[in-house]
Amino acid sequence: MREKGMQDRGWWLGAALSGAVVVMAGAFGAHALEESLAPRLVAAFGTGVRYQAWHTLALLAVLAWRSSLPLTGQRLAMGLWAAGIVLFSGSLYAMALTGIGGLGMITPVGGVLMIAGWLALAGAALRAPRT
């Protein structure tokens, strides 16, 4: 039998790595990109960092919640957020760094996945036992 709390080890690792990427991307955007990119691309990059940061914190919160009360829907929410981070933030990072505006068509898909993750979390909360 797996040690209690270790069933989410991959999620903890992913959230930790996402947090590290947030700090690196934020520093890169603030120090390296501001002088070399158009302001709208710097702003797009910053939006990607901000959304990744908030959703990484949300992943950590759900992981902490799961350690005491694992519920159906929590992993779905985390998976949707993870995919949303990749598509939303990743497309904004790629668009800013390459200048390929067409990558912005991917961004709304990531946003929809993030919204779906919040709705999945609401469903999990509704299934939580009342105390």
TIMI-2910 file (N, C-alpha, C, CB; in pm, 1 decimal, decimal comma, always signed):
<rs>
+----------+----------+----------+----------+----------+----------+----------+----------+----------+----------+----------+----------+------+
!      n_x !      n_y !      n_z !     ca_x !     ca_y !     ca_z !      c_x !      c_y !      c_z !     cb_x !     cb_y !     cb_z ! resn !
+----------+----------+----------+----------+----------+----------+----------+----------+----------+----------+----------+----------+------+
!    +84,0 !   -117,8 !     +0,0 !     +0,0 !     +0,0 !     +0,0 !    +88,4 !   +124,0 !     +0,0 !    -95,5 !     -0,1 !   +121,4 !  Met !
!    +48,6 !   +223,0 !    -73,3 !   +126,4 !   +346,4 !    -81,5 !   +114,1 !   +425,2 !    +47,8 !    +80,5 !   +432,0 !   -200,6 !  Arg !
!   +222,6 !   +492,7 !    +81,5 !   +224,0 !   +577,0 !   +200,6 !   +121,1 !   +688,8 !   +185,4 !   +365,4 !   +635,7 !   +225,0 !  Glu !
!    +49,7 !   +718,5 !   +294,6 !    -52,7 !   +823,0 !   +290,8 !     +9,0 !   +955,0 !   +243,3 !   -118,3 !   +840,7 !   +430,6 !  Lys !
!    -57,1 !  +1020,2 !   +149,1 !     -8,5 !  +1147,9 !    +97,8 !    +81,3 !  +1135,3 !    -23,5 !    +64,5 !  +1219,9 !   +204,7 !  Gly !
!   +133,2 !  +1016,8 !    -48,7 !   +226,8 !  +1000,4 !   -160,4 !   +155,2 !   +973,4 !   -292,4 !   +323,6 !   +887,1 !   -130,9 !  Met !
!    +25,1 !   +949,1 !   -289,4 !    -47,5 !   +924,7 !   -413,4 !    -49,7 !  +1049,2 !   -501,4 !   -190,0 !   +879,2 !   -383,2 !  Gln !
!    -26,2 !  +1165,5 !   -443,4 !    -25,5 !  +1290,1 !   -518,9 !   +116,6 !  +1344,3 !   -541,2 !   -109,5 !  +1393,9 !   -446,8 !  Asp !
!   +214,9 !  +1259,3 !   -525,7 !   +354,7 !  +1302,5 !   -539,3 !   +381,8 !  +1371,2 !   -673,3 !   +447,8 !  +1182,8 !   -523,6 !  Arg !
!   +331,4 !  +1315,1 !   -782,2 !   +350,8 !  +1375,0 !   -914,1 !   +289,3 !  +1513,3 !   -923,6 !   +292,1 !  +1285,9 !  -1021,1 !  Gly !
!   +171,3 !  +1529,2 !   -861,0 !   +106,4 !  +1660,7 !   -860,7 !   +188,1 !  +1762,0 !   -780,7 !    -35,8 !  +1650,3 !   -802,9 !  Trp !
!   +240,7 !  +1718,5 !   -665,3 !   +325,0 !  +1808,3 !   -585,4 !   +449,3 !  +1848,7 !   -664,3 !   +365,7 !  +1740,9 !   -452,1 !  Trp !
!   +510,2 !  +1753,1 !   -730,8 !   +628,5 !  +1781,6 !   -811,7 !   +594,1 !  +1879,1 !   -924,5 !   +687,1 !  +1651,0 !   -869,8 !  Leu !
!   +484,5 !  +1853,1 !   -994,3 !   +442,4 !  +1941,7 !  -1102,8 !   +414,1 !  +2083,6 !  -1053,9 !   +318,9 !  +1885,6 !  -1170,7 !  Gly !
!   +346,0 !  +2095,7 !   -940,7 !   +316,2 !  +2228,4 !   -886,0 !   +444,4 !  +2300,0 !   -844,3 !   +220,5 !  +2216,9 !   -765,8 !  Ala !
!   +537,8 !  +2226,0 !   -785,2 !   +664,8 !  +2287,6 !   -745,4 !   +742,5 !  +2336,2 !   -867,1 !   +749,9 !  +2188,1 !   -665,2 !  Ala !
!   +746,9 !  +2254,7 !   -971,1 !   +816,8 !  +2295,4 !  -1093,0 !   +746,9 !  +2412,9 !  -1160,7 !   +826,7 !  +2177,7 !  -1190,1 !  Leu !
!   +614,0 !  +2413,7 !  -1158,9 !   +540,3 !  +2526,7 !  -1215,1 !   +571,6 !  +2653,9 !  -1137,1 !   +388,6 !  +2498,9 !  -1214,0 !  Ser !
!   +581,9 !  +2642,9 !  -1005,6 !   +618,9 !  +2758,8 !   -924,2 !   +757,4 !  +2810,6 !   -959,7 !   +613,7 !  +2723,2 !   -776,5 !  Gly !
!   +850,7 !  +2719,5 !   -982,9 !   +985,1 !  +2761,0 !  -1023,1 !   +982,0 !  +2831,1 !  -1158,4 !  +1079,5 !  +2640,1 !  -1028,4 !  Ala !
!   +902,5 !  +2777,8 !  -1252,1 !   +890,2 !  +2840,6 !  -1383,8 !   +829,5 !  +2980,0 !  -1370,5 !   +804,2 !  +2753,3 !  -1477,9 !  Val !
!   +732,3 !  +2996,4 !  -1282,1 !   +670,1 !  +3127,6 !  -1261,0 !   +775,3 !  +3230,3 !  -1220,6 !   +559,7 !  +3119,1 !  -1153,2 !  Val !
!   +859,4 !  +3194,5 !  -1126,1 !   +962,2 !  +3288,7 !  -1079,8 !  +1061,8 !  +3319,0 !  -1191,3 !  +1036,2 !  +3232,2 !   -956,8 !  Val !
!  +1106,4 !  +3215,1 !  -1261,3 !  +1202,4 !  +3236,8 !  -1370,1 !  +1140,8 !  +3318,9 !  -1483,2 !  +1252,6 !  +3102,5 !  -1424,6 !  Met !
!  +1017,4 !  +3285,4 !  -1522,4 !   +951,9 !  +3359,3 !  -1630,5 !   +925,4 !  +3503,2 !  -1589,8 !   +820,9 !  +3291,3 !  -1670,3 !  Ala !
!   +884,2 !  +3523,1 !  -1466,0 !   +860,2 !  +3659,1 !  -1418,7 !   +986,8 !  +3743,0 !  -1420,0 !   +802,3 !  +3656,3 !  -1279,1 !  Gly !
!  +1095,4 !  +3685,3 !  -1374,8 !  +1222,8 !  +3757,4 !  -1375,8 !  +1269,4 !  +3782,6 !  -1518,5 !  +1329,7 !  +3679,2 !  -1298,4 !  Ala !
!  +1257,5 !  +3683,1 !  -1603,6 !  +1296,5 !  +3697,6 !  -1743,4 !  +1214,8 !  +3807,3 !  -1810,8 !  +1279,1 !  +3564,5 !  -1818,2 !  Phe !
!  +1084,3 !  +3805,8 !  -1787,0 !   +997,6 !  +3906,6 !  -1846,5 !  +1029,5 !  +4046,6 !  -1798,4 !   +854,3 !  +3875,0 !  -1816,8 !  Gly !
!  +1059,5 !  +4058,9 !  -1670,0 !  +1085,7 !  +4190,9 !  -1613,3 !  +1223,4 !  +4245,5 !  -1650,8 !  +1073,1 !  +4185,1 !  -1463,2 !  Ala !
!  +1320,7 !  +4156,4 !  -1665,6 !  +1457,9 !  +4203,9 !  -1685,7 !  +1510,4 !  +4188,6 !  -1828,1 !  +1548,6 !  +4131,4 !  -1593,4 !  His !
!  +1467,5 !  +4085,4 !  -1897,6 !  +1524,7 !  +4060,3 !  -2030,4 !  +1433,5 !  +4105,6 !  -2144,1 !  +1554,8 !  +3913,2 !  -2046,2 !  Ala !
!  +1303,8 !  +4097,0 !  -2123,0 !  +1212,5 !  +4124,2 !  -2233,7 !  +1170,4 !  +4270,4 !  -2244,0 !  +1090,7 !  +4039,0 !  -2219,8 !  Leu !
!  +1166,6 !  +4338,8 !  -2132,9 !  +1113,2 !  +4474,7 !  -2132,1 !  +1184,5 !  +4568,1 !  -2229,3 !  +1121,6 !  +4531,3 !  -1993,7 !  Glu !
!  +1311,8 !  +4546,7 !  -2248,5 !  +1389,6 !  +4634,5 !  -2337,2 !  +1386,3 !  +4588,8 !  -2483,4 !  +1534,0 !  +4641,0 !  -2289,4 !  Glu !
!  +1349,6 !  +4462,1 !  -2505,3 !  +1362,4 !  +4408,2 !  -2641,5 !  +1230,4 !  +4379,7 !  -2712,9 !  +1441,3 !  +4283,0 !  -2636,6 !  Ser !
!  +1118,2 !  +4382,2 !  -2641,5 !   +989,7 !  +4350,3 !  -2703,8 !   +895,7 !  +4469,6 !  -2701,3 !   +924,5 !  +4231,6 !  -2633,7 !  Leu !
!   +801,1 !  +4466,9 !  -2792,1 !   +695,3 !  +4567,5 !  -2792,6 !   +616,9 !  +4557,2 !  -2662,1 !   +601,2 !  +4549,6 !  -2915,9 !  Ala !
!   +568,1 !  +4668,8 !  -2610,3 !   +494,0 !  +4667,0 !  -2483,3 !   +377,2 !  +4568,2 !  -2480,3 !   +442,0 !  +4804,5 !  -2454,2 !  Pro !
!   +305,8 !  +4550,9 !  -2592,4 !   +192,4 !  +4456,9 !  -2592,8 !   +239,0 !  +4312,7 !  -2574,3 !   +113,3 !  +4469,4 !  -2724,0 !  Arg !
!   +359,4 !  +4279,8 !  -2626,3 !   +412,0 !  +4143,9 !  -2609,2 !   +462,7 !  +4122,8 !  -2466,9 !   +524,9 !  +4116,7 !  -2710,2 !  Leu !
!   +522,7 !  +4225,5 !  -2409,6 !   +564,7 !  +4217,3 !  -2268,6 !   +441,6 !  +4199,0 !  -2180,0 !   +644,4 !  +4345,4 !  -2226,0 !  Val !
!   +334,4 !  +4271,5 !  -2211,3 !   +210,4 !  +4258,1 !  -2134,2 !   +151,3 !  +4118,6 !  -2148,8 !   +108,1 !  +4363,1 !  -2178,7 !  Ala !
!   +154,6 !  +4062,4 !  -2269,4 !   +103,1 !  +3927,0 !  -2291,3 !   +184,7 !  +3826,2 !  -2210,5 !   +106,2 !  +3890,7 !  -2442,0 !  Ala !
!   +315,7 !  +3841,6 !  -2212,0 !   +402,8 !  +3753,1 !  -2135,0 !   +368,0 !  +3763,3 !  -1986,5 !   +552,5 !  +3788,3 !  -2158,8 !  Phe !
!   +350,4 !  +3886,4 !  -1938,4 !   +315,4 !  +3907,9 !  -1797,7 !   +181,8 !  +3846,1 !  -1760,6 !   +312,4 !  +4055,5 !  -1767,4 !  Gly !
!    +85,7 !  +3850,0 !  -1853,1 !    -43,4 !  +3785,6 !  -1828,4 !    -25,3 !  +3635,1 !  -1813,4 !   -142,5 !  +3816,6 !  -1942,4 !  Thr !
!    +58,3 !  +3576,5 !  -1897,6 !    +86,6 !  +3433,5 !  -1885,6 !   +146,6 !  +3398,9 !  -1750,4 !   +180,4 !  +3389,1 !  -1996,1 !  Gly !
!   +240,5 !  +3481,3 !  -1704,9 !   +303,6 !  +3458,5 !  -1574,5 !   +199,0 !  +3467,6 !  -1463,6 !   +417,7 !  +3560,8 !  -1549,7 !  Val !
!   +115,9 !  +3570,2 !  -1468,9 !    +15,4 !  +3592,6 !  -1364,5 !    -83,7 !  +3475,3 !  -1356,3 !    -60,4 !  +3724,3 !  -1391,3 !  Arg !
!   -134,9 !  +3432,3 !  -1470,2 !   -231,1 !  +3322,1 !  -1468,9 !   -165,2 !  +3191,6 !  -1424,8 !   -294,1 !  +3304,8 !  -1607,5 !  Tyr !
!    -42,2 !  +3169,5 !  -1466,0 !    +27,0 !  +3049,0 !  -1420,1 !    +48,8 !  +3053,9 !  -1269,9 !   +161,3 !  +3032,7 !  -1492,4 !  Gln !
!    +85,1 !  +3169,3 !  -1216,8 !   +108,5 !  +3181,6 !  -1072,5 !    -19,0 !  +3151,6 !   -993,9 !   +159,8 !  +3322,7 !  -1038,1 !  Ala !
!   -130,3 !  +3212,3 !  -1033,8 !   -255,7 !  +3190,8 !   -960,7 !   -299,7 !  +3045,2 !   -966,4 !   -365,9 !  +3280,2 !  -1017,0 !  Trp !
!   -284,2 !  +2983,6 !  -1082,0 !   -329,3 !  +2845,4 !  -1093,8 !   -232,6 !  +2748,1 !  -1027,7 !   -347,4 !  +2808,7 !  -1239,7 !  His !
!   -105,9 !  +2783,9 !  -1018,4 !    -11,6 !  +2701,9 !   -942,0 !    -48,2 !  +2707,2 !   -793,6 !   +134,9 !  +2750,3 !   -964,2 !  Thr !
!    -81,7 !  +2825,4 !   -743,2 !   -126,4 !  +2837,1 !   -603,8 !   -255,0 !  +2758,0 !   -580,5 !   -148,1 !  +2984,9 !   -566,5 !  Leu !
!   -345,9 !  +2761,7 !   -677,3 !   -469,6 !  +2684,7 !   -665,1 !   -439,8 !  +2535,1 !   -660,6 !   -564,7 !  +2716,5 !   -781,7 !  Ala !
!   -346,1 !  +2489,4 !   -744,0 !   -306,0 !  +2348,1 !   -739,7 !   -256,2 !  +2310,1 !   -600,5 !   -196,5 !  +2319,6 !   -844,8 !  Leu !
!   -172,6 !  +2394,8 !   -542,8 !   -119,6 !  +2367,0 !   -409,0 !   -230,9 !  +2361,8 !   -305,2 !    -16,7 !  +2472,8 !   -369,6 !  Leu !
!   -327,3 !  +2452,8 !   -316,2 !   -438,7 !  +2454,2 !   -220,9 !   -521,7 !  +2326,7 !   -231,6 !   -528,0 !  +2577,1 !   -244,4 !  Ala !
!   -549,1 !  +2282,3 !   -353,1 !   -628,1 !  +2160,3 !   -369,7 !   -548,9 !  +2039,1 !   -321,6 !   -669,9 !  +2142,0 !   -517,3 !  Val !
!   -419,7 !  +2038,1 !   -346,5 !   -337,6 !  +1927,3 !   -295,5 !   -341,5 !  +1921,8 !   -143,3 !   -192,1 !  +1941,3 !   -343,7 !  Leu !
!   -334,9 !  +2037,5 !    -78,6 !   -343,6 !  +2041,3 !    +67,8 !   -480,9 !  +1991,5 !   +114,2 !   -317,7 !  +2185,1 !   +120,4 !  Ala !
!   -586,3 !  +2033,7 !    +44,2 !   -722,1 !  +1989,1 !    +76,7 !   -733,6 !  +1838,1 !    +59,3 !   -826,1 !  +2061,4 !    -11,9 !  Trp !
!   -677,5 !  +1786,2 !    -51,7 !   -683,3 !  +1642,4 !    -78,9 !   -613,8 !  +1559,8 !    +29,0 !   -620,6 !  +1612,8 !   -213,8 !  Arg !
!   -512,1 !  +1617,7 !    +93,3 !   -440,0 !  +1540,0 !   +194,2 !   -529,0 !  +1507,5 !   +313,8 !   -316,0 !  +1615,9 !   +240,9 !  Ser !
!   -630,1 !  +1590,8 !   +339,3 !   -720,6 !  +1561,8 !   +450,2 !   -857,3 !  +1512,6 !   +403,3 !   -737,7 !  +1685,1 !   +535,8 !  Ser !
!   -897,0 !  +1548,6 !   +280,6 !  -1028,6 !  +1510,0 !   +230,9 !  -1024,8 !  +1488,5 !    +79,6 !  -1133,2 !  +1616,8 !   +267,2 !  Leu !
!   -979,1 !  +1370,6 !    +36,4 !   -977,9 !  +1343,3 !   -108,0 !  -1119,9 !  +1324,0 !   -160,1 !   -892,4 !  +1218,4 !   -139,1 !  Pro !
!  -1153,0 !  +1398,1 !   -265,8 !  -1286,6 !  +1392,6 !   -323,9 !  -1279,2 !  +1374,3 !   -474,2 !  -1365,2 !  +1518,9 !   -290,2 !  Leu !
!  -1382,4 !  +1310,7 !   -528,8 !  -1396,4 !  +1302,2 !   -672,7 !  -1408,1 !  +1444,5 !   -727,5 !  -1519,9 !  +1215,0 !   -712,6 !  Thr !
!  -1335,8 !  +1473,2 !   -831,3 !  -1340,1 !  +1605,0 !   -893,9 !  -1217,8 !  +1689,3 !   -866,2 !  -1460,7 !  +1678,2 !   -848,3 !  Gly !
!  -1148,5 !  +1661,3 !   -756,7 !  -1029,5 !  +1740,5 !   -726,2 !   -920,3 !  +1717,7 !   -830,5 !   -976,9 !  +1706,0 !   -586,3 !  Gln !
!   -894,2 !  +1593,3 !   -862,4 !   -790,8 !  +1565,4 !   -963,8 !   -832,6 !  +1616,4 !  -1100,8 !   -761,9 !  +1414,8 !   -971,2 !  Arg !
!   -960,7 !  +1609,9 !  -1132,0 !  -1008,2 !  +1664,6 !  -1258,2 !   -979,1 !  +1814,3 !  -1263,3 !  -1159,3 !  +1637,5 !  -1276,4 !  Leu !
!  -1009,3 !  +1885,8 !  -1156,0 !   -981,5 !  +2029,5 !  -1150,9 !   -832,5 !  +2055,7 !  -1171,6 !  -1028,2 !  +2089,2 !  -1016,1 !  Ala !
!   -748,5 !  +1978,6 !  -1103,7 !   -604,4 !  +1998,4 !  -1116,3 !   -557,0 !  +1969,0 !  -1258,6 !   -529,6 !  +1909,6 !  -1016,3 !  Met !
!   -610,4 !  +1864,4 !  -1318,5 !   -572,2 !  +1830,2 !  -1455,3 !   -613,6 !  +1937,5 !  -1554,7 !   -633,6 !  +1697,6 !  -1495,0 !  Gly !
!   -733,5 !  +1990,4 !  -1536,9 !   -779,5 !  +2097,6 !  -1625,5 !   -693,5 !  +2222,2 !  -1608,1 !   -927,4 !  +2130,9 !  -1598,2 !  Leu !
!   -659,1 !  +2254,9 !  -1484,4 !   -571,9 !  +2370,8 !  -1461,2 !   -434,5 !  +2349,8 !  -1521,9 !   -558,5 !  +2398,5 !  -1311,8 !  Trp !
!   -379,9 !  +2230,1 !  -1506,6 !   -247,0 !  +2202,0 !  -1562,1 !   -249,1 !  +2217,2 !  -1714,4 !   -200,3 !  +2059,3 !  -1522,8 !  Ala !
!   -350,8 !  +2160,8 !  -1778,1 !   -362,8 !  +2175,9 !  -1923,9 !   -384,6 !  +2321,9 !  -1960,2 !   -478,7 !  +2089,5 !  -1978,7 !  Ala !
!   -463,4 !  +2391,7 !  -1880,4 !   -487,3 !  +2534,1 !  -1903,8 !   -360,5 !  +2616,5 !  -1892,6 !   -590,0 !  +2586,1 !  -1806,5 !  Gly !
!   -276,9 !  +2585,2 !  -1795,2 !   -149,4 !  +2655,3 !  -1779,8 !    -65,1 !  +2636,1 !  -1904,9 !    -73,2 !  +2604,9 !  -1654,7 !  Ile !
!    -55,1 !  +2511,5 !  -1950,2 !    +27,0 !  +2482,9 !  -2068,1 !    -24,8 !  +2558,7 !  -2189,5 !    +29,3 !  +2332,1 !  -2096,9 !  Val !
!   -156,4 !  +2552,7 !  -2212,4 !   -211,7 !  +2614,8 !  -2332,6 !   -224,6 !  +2767,1 !  -2319,7 !   -347,5 !  +2554,5 !  -2363,4 !  Leu !
!   -274,3 !  +2815,4 !  -2208,0 !   -294,3 !  +2959,7 !  -2191,2 !   -160,2 !  +3030,5 !  -2173,9 !   -385,8 !  +2988,1 !  -2070,0 !  Phe !
!    -91,0 !  +2998,3 !  -2066,0 !    +36,1 !  +3065,9 !  -2039,3 !   +140,2 !  +3030,5 !  -2144,1 !    +87,8 !  +3029,8 !  -1900,1 !  Ser !
!   +145,8 !  +2903,2 !  -2181,3 !   +243,9 !  +2860,6 !  -2280,8 !   +227,1 !  +2931,0 !  -2414,0 !   +234,7 !  +2712,4 !  -2301,4 !  Gly !
!   +102,4 !  +2948,3 !  -2457,6 !    +81,3 !  +3017,8 !  -2585,3 !   +119,1 !  +3164,9 !  -2575,7 !    -64,5 !  +3004,5 !  -2629,8 !  Ser !
!    +92,9 !  +3226,5 !  -2461,0 !   +132,6 !  +3366,9 !  -2444,3 !   +284,0 !  +3381,1 !  -2439,6 !    +70,8 !  +3425,3 !  -2316,7 !  Leu !
!   +351,5 !  +3289,2 !  -2370,5 !   +498,4 !  +3292,4 !  -2367,8 !   +553,2 !  +3276,3 !  -2509,5 !   +554,6 !  +3180,7 !  -2274,8 !  Tyr !
!   +501,7 !  +3176,9 !  -2581,1 !   +551,2 !  +3149,8 !  -2716,3 !   +522,3 !  +3266,6 !  -2810,3 !   +488,1 !  +3021,4 !  -2771,3 !  Ala !
!   +403,9 !  +3324,8 !  -2799,0 !   +368,7 !  +3437,6 !  -2884,6 !   +460,8 !  +3556,7 !  -2857,7 !   +221,8 !  +3477,7 !  -2862,8 !  Met !
!   +486,0 !  +3584,6 !  -2730,7 !   +572,7 !  +3698,1 !  -2696,8 !   +715,2 !  +3674,0 !  -2745,4 !   +572,3 !  +3722,7 !  -2544,7 !  Ala !
!   +764,9 !  +3552,4 !  -2729,7 !   +904,5 !  +3523,9 !  -2763,2 !   +929,1 !  +3508,0 !  -2913,1 !   +948,8 !  +3399,2 !  -2692,4 !  Leu !
!   +826,0 !  +3462,8 !  -2985,9 !   +844,6 !  +3440,5 !  -3129,6 !   +782,9 !  +3550,0 !  -3215,6 !   +785,7 !  +3307,6 !  -3168,7 !  Thr !
!   +687,0 !  +3623,1 !  -3160,5 !   +617,0 !  +3724,3 !  -3237,9 !   +511,7 !  +3666,0 !  -3330,8 !   +715,2 !  +3803,7 !  -3317,6 !  Gly !
!   +486,3 !  +3536,8 !  -3321,4 !   +385,3 !  +3472,0 !  -3405,9 !   +248,3 !  +3494,9 !  -3342,4 !   +414,7 !  +3317,9 !  -3423,0 !  Ile !
!   +175,8 !  +3590,8 !  -3396,2 !    +46,6 !  +3628,0 !  -3340,6 !    -57,0 !  +3517,9 !  -3346,0 !     -5,3 !  +3746,1 !  -3411,5 !  Gly !
!    -45,6 !  +3427,6 !  -3442,4 !   -140,9 !  +3318,1 !  -3455,5 !   -144,9 !  +3226,3 !  -3335,2 !   -109,1 !  +3238,4 !  -3576,7 !  Gly !
!    -38,0 !  +3225,8 !  -3255,8 !    -37,0 !  +3142,4 !  -3135,4 !   -142,4 !  +3189,2 !  -3035,5 !   +102,0 !  +3144,2 !  -3070,0 !  Leu !
!   -183,8 !  +3315,1 !  -3049,0 !   -286,6 !  +3368,6 !  -2960,9 !   -420,8 !  +3298,1 !  -2976,4 !   -303,9 !  +3515,3 !  -2986,5 !  Gly !
!   -438,9 !  +3224,1 !  -3085,2 !   -563,9 !  +3149,2 !  -3103,7 !   -573,3 !  +3032,1 !  -3005,9 !   -574,5 !  +3097,8 !  -3248,3 !  Met !
!   -460,9 !  +2988,7 !  -2951,7 !   -458,7 !  +2878,0 !  -2855,5 !   -498,1 !  +2926,7 !  -2716,2 !   -319,1 !  +2812,6 !  -2851,5 !  Ile !
!   -468,2 !  +3052,2 !  -2687,5 !   -487,1 !  +3107,7 !  -2553,4 !   -628,9 !  +3087,8 !  -2499,8 !   -454,0 !  +3254,9 !  -2554,1 !  Thr !
!   -734,4 !  +3118,0 !  -2576,8 !   -870,0 !  +3100,1 !  -2522,6 !   -903,1 !  +2955,4 !  -2486,6 !   -971,1 !  +3150,3 !  -2622,0 !  Pro !
!   -844,4 !  +2860,6 !  -2558,3 !   -867,2 !  +2719,8 !  -2524,8 !   -814,5 !  +2692,4 !  -2384,1 !   -798,6 !  +2625,6 !  -2628,7 !  Val !
!   -694,3 !  +2743,6 !  -2355,9 !   -639,0 !  +2729,3 !  -2221,2 !   -725,4 !  +2798,4 !  -2117,3 !   -498,0 !  +2785,0 !  -2216,0 !  Gly !
!   -778,7 !  +2914,3 !  -2151,6 !   -867,1 !  +2984,9 !  -2059,2 !   -993,5 !  +2906,5 !  -2029,3 !   -903,4 !  +3120,0 !  -2115,3 !  Gly !
!  -1050,2 !  +2844,5 !  -2130,6 !  -1169,9 !  +2761,9 !  -2110,1 !  -1137,3 !  +2643,1 !  -2019,3 !  -1225,9 !  +2712,0 !  -2246,2 !  Val !
!  -1019,6 !  +2583,4 !  -2037,1 !   -979,3 !  +2471,9 !  -1949,9 !   -963,6 !  +2518,2 !  -1805,7 !   -847,8 !  +2409,4 !  -1999,4 !  Leu !
!   -909,0 !  +2638,1 !  -1786,7 !   -895,9 !  +2691,5 !  -1650,7 !  -1033,4 !  +2712,8 !  -1587,6 !   -816,8 !  +2824,1 !  -1652,0 !  Met !
!  -1126,9 !  +2769,4 !  -1663,8 !  -1263,3 !  +2789,2 !  -1613,4 !  -1326,9 !  +2654,2 !  -1579,6 !  -1350,0 !  +2865,3 !  -1717,7 !  Ile !
!  -1309,4 !  +2556,6 !  -1668,1 !  -1364,5 !  +2423,5 !  -1643,5 !  -1305,8 !  +2363,7 !  -1515,7 !  -1336,9 !  +2330,9 !  -1763,3 !  Ala !
!  -1178,2 !  +2390,8 !  -1489,4 !  -1116,8 !  +2343,8 !  -1365,7 !  -1183,1 !  +2403,1 !  -1242,6 !   -969,6 !  +2376,8 !  -1365,0 !  Gly !
!  -1215,2 !  +2530,9 !  -1250,1 !  -1284,5 !  +2595,0 !  -1136,8 !  -1423,5 !  +2536,0 !  -1118,8 !  -1294,5 !  +2748,0 !  -1158,0 !  Trp !
!  -1491,4 !  +2505,4 !  -1228,4 !  -1623,7 !  +2443,9 !  -1218,3 !  -1614,0 !  +2301,7 !  -1162,6 !  -1692,5 !  +2442,3 !  -1355,7 !  Leu !
!  -1510,0 !  +2228,2 !  -1202,0 !  -1488,0 !  +2094,4 !  -1145,8 !  -1460,7 !  +2104,3 !   -996,1 !  -1370,4 !  +2023,3 !  -1217,4 !  Ala !
!  -1387,5 !  +2205,3 !   -955,9 !  -1361,3 !  +2225,1 !   -813,2 !  -1490,8 !  +2256,9 !   -738,7 !  -1258,6 !  +2338,3 !   -792,3 !  Leu !
!  -1578,3 !  +2337,7 !   -800,2 !  -1708,2 !  +2366,1 !   -738,5 !  -1787,7 !  +2237,2 !   -719,9 !  -1788,4 !  +2466,4 !   -824,2 !  Ala !
!  -1782,5 !  +2149,6 !   -820,2 !  -1850,8 !  +2020,7 !   -808,8 !  -1794,2 !  +1936,3 !   -695,7 !  -1840,8 !  +1944,4 !   -939,5 !  Gly !
!  -1662,7 !  +1937,0 !   -681,4 !  -1600,2 !  +1862,7 !   -571,5 !  -1643,3 !  +1920,2 !   -436,9 !  -1446,4 !  +1866,0 !   -584,1 !  Ala !
!  -1648,6 !  +2052,1 !   -429,0 !  -1689,2 !  +2116,0 !   -302,9 !  -1834,3 !  +2080,9 !   -268,6 !  -1672,4 !  +2269,7 !   -312,2 !  Ala !
!  -1919,9 !  +2073,8 !   -369,6 !  -2058,6 !  +2036,8 !   -344,8 !  -2072,0 !  +1893,4 !   -293,9 !  -2139,9 !  +2054,1 !   -471,3 !  Leu !
!  -1977,8 !  +1806,4 !   -335,0 !  -1980,8 !  +1666,3 !   -290,4 !  -1913,8 !  +1646,8 !   -153,9 !  -1912,2 !  +1577,4 !   -394,0 !  Arg !
!  -1848,3 !  +1749,6 !   -103,0 !  -1779,8 !  +1736,4 !    +25,7 !  -1882,7 !  +1714,6 !   +136,1 !  -1693,1 !  +1861,9 !    +55,7 !  Ala !
!  -1849,5 !  +1627,5 !   +228,9 !  -1944,6 !  +1605,5 !   +340,2 !  -1955,9 !  +1731,7 !   +425,8 !  -1899,7 !  +1484,6 !   +428,4 !  Pro !
!  -2075,8 !  +1754,4 !   +473,1 !  -2098,4 !  +1869,5 !   +563,1 !  -2046,7 !  +1834,1 !   +701,0 !  -2250,1 !  +1908,7 !   +569,7 !  Arg !
!  -1980,5 !  +1930,2 !   +762,6 !  -1928,2 !  +1902,7 !   +897,8 !  -1994,8 !  +1989,4 !   +999,5 !  -1777,8 !  +1923,5 !   +903,9 !  Thr !
+----------+----------+----------+----------+----------+----------+----------+----------+----------+----------+----------+----------+------+
</rs>
